[in-house]
Amino acid sequence: MKKLNIFLLISSLVFILTGCALNITYNDVFISLDTQIEISFKSSANGKKQLKEIKNIFKEVDKYSDNYQSHDGKSVKDLNDNREIDLDDSLKALIEASISVKESTNGYYNPLIGRLSKLWKNSIKNKQIVDDATVLEELEIMNNSEIVIEGNKIRITGDADVDLGGIAKGYATELVHQYLVENKIKNYIINAGESNILVGTREKGYKVGLSKPFDDSLYGIINVNDISIGTSSPKYQSCVIGDVLYHHILSPFTGKPVNYYESVNIINNDSMIADAYSTALFAMDLDTLKSFVDENDIQVIACKDNEIIYQKVDGEIEEV
């Protein structure tokens, strides 16, 4: 893989970075939140300590958002297994954020989709389809469940499971963003799992290429500064059965994968919003997406069949 300060190619975004001679550049690549995290930033002091702190932020969110491993009895898996656990401030903040996003997206993002999500992911691995009867049963379970926070306790009423996969990376990236601002670091790129990208500020900006999920070419290039881009795409968790693409991005209303788009990119100054909203808008039909974008003043680029079918962004998208 080429170094981040030269060229970074990811599933749906490409960063083409020009040289910058300010301060010392710190780079690292590590695994967290079940994916590869890539960091590059320039700092004039305490860069090694800052790099360590950034990695710790991701790893801490990884611990309590994990729905596959127990962590001191306070992870999402512990909540799903035990139905009630003691809260720490970190998990409480993330759960509250997920509930807030569910409300703000009118249910198109739903943190209680965990059982359905696991069913589809396992089926896709085996190139199978979840049958309609099972989907309907799981939808009823999800719709009759609730996350309840009382004091230092959190519990799930009903039999649904929590899954924070659509928000955790963005949430962690936003915490990193706040840390960078507090430490007056302005020049940076954070690539959180090839679906949530955070860039800092510099005179010429950062050129971002929008790559086609199932092609090596680009839709176009945009120039951005001090912004996050969240992307949802079925590229890495999908299979084709009977000429239909099945994948892991589900509609919380039908319980099935949706194919209105091949990628949805949200540009926002909050990484958590960019991440979660890209998941939510991917499940909306185009008319619903347009209404939501207008009502909430969201920047979005929606793509289908190797072309941009809808865009609302500040600035222009350069042709390639």
C-alpha positions as CSV (number, residue, x, y, z in Angstrom):
1,M,0.0,0.0,0.0
2,K,1.3,3.4,-0.9
3,K,1.8,6.0,1.9
4,L,-1.1,8.1,2.9
5,N,0.5,11.4,2.1
6,I,1.0,10.4,-1.5
7,F,-2.1,8.4,-2.5
8,L,-4.9,6.5,-0.7
9,L,-7.3,4.3,-2.5
10,I,-10.3,3.0,-0.7
11,S,-13.6,1.3,-1.6
12,S,-15.6,4.4,-2.5
13,L,-13.2,7.3,-1.9
14,V,-9.8,8.2,-3.3
15,F,-7.6,10.8,-1.7
16,I,-5.0,12.5,-3.8
17,L,-2.8,14.6,-1.5
18,T,-0.2,17.2,-2.5
19,G,2.9,17.7,-0.5
20,C,3.0,19.9,2.6
21,A,6.0,21.0,4.5
22,L,4.5,21.9,7.9
23,N,5.7,20.2,11.1
24,I,6.5,16.5,11.3
25,T,4.2,13.9,9.7
26,Y,3.1,10.9,11.9
27,N,1.6,7.9,10.2
28,D,0.2,4.6,11.4
29,V,-2.0,1.7,10.3
30,F,-3.7,-0.6,12.7
31,I,-6.7,-2.8,13.2
32,S,-9.7,-1.6,15.2
33,L,-13.5,-1.9,14.9
34,D,-12.9,-5.0,12.7
35,T,-11.2,-3.0,10.0
36,Q,-8.0,-1.2,9.0
37,I,-7.6,2.3,10.4
38,E,-5.1,4.6,8.7
39,I,-3.9,7.8,10.3
40,S,-1.7,10.6,9.0
41,F,-1.3,14.0,10.7
42,K,1.3,16.8,11.1
43,S,2.2,18.0,14.5
44,S,4.9,20.3,15.9
45,A,5.1,18.7,19.4
46,N,4.1,15.5,21.2
47,G,3.2,13.8,18.0
48,K,4.0,10.3,19.3
49,K,1.9,10.8,22.4
50,Q,-0.9,12.2,20.2
51,L,-0.7,9.3,17.9
52,K,-1.0,6.9,20.8
53,E,-4.1,8.8,22.2
54,I,-5.8,8.6,18.8
55,K,-5.3,4.9,18.6
56,N,-6.6,4.5,22.2
57,I,-9.8,6.4,21.2
58,F,-10.5,3.9,18.4
59,K,-9.7,0.9,20.6
60,E,-11.9,2.1,23.5
61,V,-14.9,2.5,21.2
62,D,-14.1,-0.9,19.7
63,K,-14.3,-2.5,23.1
64,Y,-17.8,-1.3,24.2
65,S,-19.4,-1.3,20.7
66,D,-18.3,-4.9,20.0
67,N,-21.3,-7.3,19.5
68,Y,-19.1,-10.4,19.2
69,Q,-16.9,-10.3,22.3
70,S,-17.4,-9.5,25.9
71,H,-15.4,-6.7,27.5
72,D,-15.6,-6.4,31.3
73,G,-19.4,-7.1,31.1
74,K,-20.0,-3.7,29.4
75,S,-19.9,-4.3,25.7
76,V,-22.8,-4.5,23.2
77,K,-22.4,-8.3,23.2
78,D,-22.8,-8.3,27.0
79,L,-26.0,-6.3,26.6
80,N,-27.3,-8.6,23.9
81,D,-26.5,-11.7,26.0
82,N,-27.6,-10.5,29.4
83,R,-30.4,-8.1,28.3
84,E,-29.3,-5.7,31.1
85,I,-25.9,-4.4,32.1
86,D,-24.2,-1.7,34.1
87,L,-23.3,1.4,32.0
88,D,-20.1,3.3,31.8
89,D,-20.1,6.8,30.3
90,S,-18.6,5.7,27.0
91,L,-21.2,3.1,26.1
92,K,-24.0,5.3,27.4
93,A,-22.9,8.2,25.1
94,L,-22.8,5.9,22.1
95,I,-26.1,4.2,22.8
96,E,-27.7,7.6,23.3
97,A,-26.3,8.8,20.0
98,S,-27.7,5.8,18.2
99,I,-31.1,6.4,19.6
100,S,-30.9,10.1,18.6
101,V,-30.0,9.2,15.0
102,K,-32.9,6.7,14.9
103,E,-35.2,9.5,15.7
104,S,-33.6,12.1,13.4
105,T,-33.7,9.6,10.4
106,N,-37.3,8.6,11.1
107,G,-36.2,5.0,11.8
108,Y,-34.2,4.5,8.7
109,Y,-31.2,4.0,11.0
110,N,-32.2,1.5,13.7
111,P,-29.7,0.2,16.3
112,L,-32.0,-2.8,17.1
113,I,-31.4,-4.4,13.7
114,G,-28.8,-6.7,15.1
115,R,-30.5,-10.1,14.7
116,L,-31.6,-9.3,11.1
117,S,-28.1,-8.0,10.3
118,K,-26.4,-11.2,11.5
119,L,-28.9,-13.4,9.6
120,W,-28.2,-11.6,6.3
121,K,-24.5,-11.5,6.8
122,N,-24.3,-15.2,7.5
123,S,-26.6,-16.0,4.5
124,I,-24.6,-13.8,2.2
125,K,-21.4,-15.7,3.2
126,N,-23.1,-18.9,2.1
127,K,-24.7,-17.3,-1.0
128,Q,-28.2,-17.8,0.4
129,I,-31.3,-15.7,0.9
130,V,-33.2,-15.2,4.2
131,D,-36.7,-16.5,3.7
132,D,-39.6,-14.0,3.9
133,A,-41.2,-15.7,6.9
134,T,-38.1,-15.3,8.9
135,V,-37.6,-11.7,7.9
136,L,-41.2,-10.9,9.0
137,E,-40.7,-12.6,12.3
138,E,-37.5,-10.7,12.9
139,L,-39.1,-7.4,11.9
140,E,-41.8,-8.0,14.5
141,I,-39.2,-8.8,17.2
142,M,-37.3,-5.6,16.3
143,N,-40.3,-3.4,16.2
144,N,-41.5,-4.7,19.6
145,S,-38.2,-4.1,21.3
146,E,-36.7,-1.0,22.9
147,I,-33.4,0.2,24.5
148,V,-34.1,1.6,28.0
149,I,-31.5,3.6,30.0
150,E,-32.2,4.2,33.7
151,G,-29.6,5.6,35.9
152,N,-26.4,3.5,35.5
153,K,-28.3,0.6,33.9
154,I,-29.2,-0.2,30.3
155,R,-31.6,-2.9,29.2
156,I,-33.3,-4.2,26.1
157,T,-37.0,-4.9,26.3
158,G,-38.1,-7.6,23.9
159,D,-35.8,-10.0,22.1
160,A,-34.0,-7.8,19.6
161,D,-30.2,-7.3,19.6
162,V,-28.3,-4.1,19.3
163,D,-25.9,-3.5,16.4
164,L,-23.9,-0.3,16.3
165,G,-21.9,-1.2,13.2
166,G,-23.5,1.7,11.2
167,I,-22.4,4.4,13.7
168,A,-19.4,3.2,15.8
169,K,-16.6,4.0,13.4
170,G,-18.1,7.5,12.7
171,Y,-18.5,8.0,16.5
172,A,-14.9,7.1,17.2
173,T,-13.7,9.3,14.3
174,E,-15.7,12.2,15.7
175,L,-14.0,11.8,19.1
176,V,-10.7,11.8,17.3
177,H,-11.8,15.0,15.4
178,Q,-12.5,16.7,18.7
179,Y,-9.1,15.6,20.1
180,L,-7.3,17.0,17.0
181,V,-9.1,20.3,17.3
182,E,-8.3,20.5,21.1
183,N,-4.6,19.9,20.3
184,K,-4.6,22.5,17.5
185,I,-3.7,19.9,14.8
186,K,-5.0,21.1,11.5
187,N,-3.4,18.9,8.8
188,Y,-4.6,15.3,9.0
189,I,-6.3,12.4,7.3
190,I,-8.1,9.7,9.2
191,N,-9.4,6.7,7.2
192,A,-11.7,4.7,9.5
193,G,-12.6,1.5,7.9
194,E,-12.8,2.7,4.3
195,S,-16.2,4.1,5.0
196,N,-15.6,7.1,7.2
197,I,-12.9,9.6,6.2
198,L,-11.9,12.8,8.1
199,V,-9.7,15.5,6.6
200,G,-8.2,18.6,8.2
201,T,-7.5,22.1,6.8
202,R,-4.9,23.3,4.4
203,E,-4.6,26.1,1.8
204,K,-5.2,24.0,-1.3
205,G,-7.7,21.6,0.4
206,Y,-7.9,17.9,-0.1
207,K,-8.9,16.4,-3.4
208,V,-11.3,13.5,-3.0
209,G,-12.0,11.1,-5.8
210,L,-15.3,9.3,-5.7
211,S,-14.6,5.8,-6.9
212,K,-17.1,3.4,-8.3
213,P,-17.6,0.4,-5.9
214,F,-17.7,-2.2,-8.7
215,D,-15.2,-0.5,-11.0
216,D,-11.7,0.9,-10.9
217,S,-12.8,4.3,-12.3
218,L,-14.1,7.5,-10.7
219,Y,-17.4,9.3,-10.7
220,G,-15.5,12.5,-10.2
221,I,-13.3,14.5,-7.8
222,I,-14.3,17.1,-5.2
223,N,-12.1,19.4,-3.1
224,V,-12.8,19.6,0.6
225,N,-11.4,21.1,3.8
226,D,-12.1,20.3,7.5
227,I,-14.9,17.8,6.8
228,S,-15.9,14.2,7.1
229,I,-17.2,11.9,4.4
230,G,-19.2,8.8,5.3
231,T,-19.9,6.2,2.7
232,S,-22.2,3.2,2.5
233,S,-21.7,0.7,-0.3
234,P,-22.4,-3.1,-0.6
235,K,-19.0,-3.8,-2.3
236,Y,-17.4,-5.9,0.4
237,Q,-20.3,-7.8,1.9
238,S,-22.5,-8.9,-1.0
239,C,-23.3,-11.7,-3.4
240,V,-25.4,-12.1,-6.6
241,I,-28.2,-14.7,-6.6
242,G,-30.4,-14.9,-9.6
243,D,-29.2,-11.6,-11.0
244,V,-30.1,-9.8,-7.8
245,L,-27.5,-8.2,-5.5
246,Y,-27.9,-9.1,-1.9
247,H,-25.8,-7.4,0.8
248,H,-25.5,-6.2,4.4
249,I,-27.2,-2.8,4.2
250,L,-30.8,-3.4,5.2
251,S,-34.0,-1.4,5.2
252,P,-35.3,-1.4,8.8
253,F,-38.8,-1.4,7.3
254,T,-38.6,-4.4,4.9
255,G,-35.8,-6.3,6.7
256,K,-34.1,-6.9,3.4
257,P,-31.2,-5.4,1.4
258,V,-32.0,-2.4,-0.7
259,N,-30.6,-1.6,-4.1
260,Y,-31.7,2.0,-4.8
261,Y,-28.0,3.0,-5.0
262,E,-24.5,1.5,-5.4
263,S,-23.1,4.1,-3.0
264,V,-24.2,7.0,-0.9
265,N,-21.7,9.6,0.3
266,I,-22.6,12.0,3.1
267,I,-20.4,15.1,3.6
268,N,-20.7,16.6,7.1
269,N,-18.7,18.4,9.8
270,D,-19.7,15.6,12.2
271,S,-18.1,12.2,11.4
272,M,-20.8,10.3,13.4
273,I,-23.6,11.9,11.4
274,A,-21.7,11.2,8.1
275,D,-21.4,7.6,9.0
276,A,-24.9,6.9,10.4
277,Y,-26.7,9.0,7.8
278,S,-25.0,7.3,4.9
279,T,-26.4,4.0,6.2
280,A,-29.9,5.5,6.7
281,L,-30.1,7.3,3.4
282,F,-29.0,4.1,1.5
283,A,-32.2,2.6,2.7
284,M,-34.4,5.5,1.3
285,D,-35.8,5.6,-2.1
286,L,-34.7,8.6,-4.2
287,D,-37.8,10.8,-3.5
288,T,-37.5,10.1,0.2
289,L,-33.8,10.8,0.2
290,K,-34.3,14.1,-1.6
291,S,-36.9,15.3,0.9
292,F,-34.8,14.3,3.8
293,V,-31.7,16.0,2.4
294,D,-33.7,19.2,1.8
295,E,-35.3,19.2,5.2
296,N,-32.1,18.6,7.1
297,D,-29.6,20.5,4.9
298,I,-27.4,17.5,4.2
299,Q,-24.7,17.3,1.6
300,V,-25.0,14.0,-0.3
301,I,-23.8,12.2,-3.5
302,A,-25.9,9.2,-4.5
303,C,-24.7,6.9,-7.2
304,K,-26.3,4.1,-9.3
305,D,-25.3,2.2,-12.5
306,N,-21.9,3.8,-12.6
307,E,-23.1,7.4,-12.5
308,I,-24.1,10.1,-10.0
309,I,-27.9,10.1,-10.0
310,Y,-28.3,12.8,-7.3
311,Q,-26.0,15.4,-5.7
312,K,-26.4,18.2,-3.3
313,V,-22.9,19.5,-2.3
314,D,-21.1,22.7,-1.6
315,G,-18.8,23.2,-4.6
316,E,-18.4,21.3,-7.8
317,I,-17.6,17.7,-8.7
318,E,-14.9,17.7,-11.3
319,E,-15.2,15.3,-14.2
320,V,-12.4,12.8,-14.8
